[in-house]
């Protein structure tokens, strides 16, 4: 039996998920994977500038390709993913104003780490970036956060981490303590 794990780090922008996923991959000796797949990265700007349904198809295709790549990577090491099917469903449910289901025919994670933070802190973190996208507006992110809560409420393999007053290192230590 393979001991390598598929760990997905989910959460809205500004919660620290990318930093945590990278640090966790390093600590676990795992492979950091930024979704969607690099194979379709060249379409990302086009997808973001397209109608929401096309953007949803782009990320759904990305999830399909990523799922196949995970299966290969997991033969060698654990994989820590920076967003996956949960973000696709949460973000696009709000954008399309309809409840979307998870793509359960894809490889599902062994563990989901859901990162969240106070929205004043999220706003401050996003404002410190060079630019802000339309998908990083606070009211939109609050709605996406509520959708995440709905999507994850029945999952038993979720670790919730509040990063409001924590460094990346503190968050990773907390995750490690909850995994063991």
Buried (B, 14 or more C-beta within 10 A) or exposed (E): EEEBBBBBBBBBBBBBBBBBBBBBBEBBEBBBBBBBBEEBEEBBEEBEEBEEEEBBBBBBBBBBBBBBBBEEBBEEBBBBBBBBBBBBBBBBBBBBEEEBEBBEEBBBBBBBBBBBBEBEBBBEBBEEEEEBEEBBBBEBBEBBBEBBEEBBEEBEEBBEBBBBEBEBEEBBBBBEEEEE
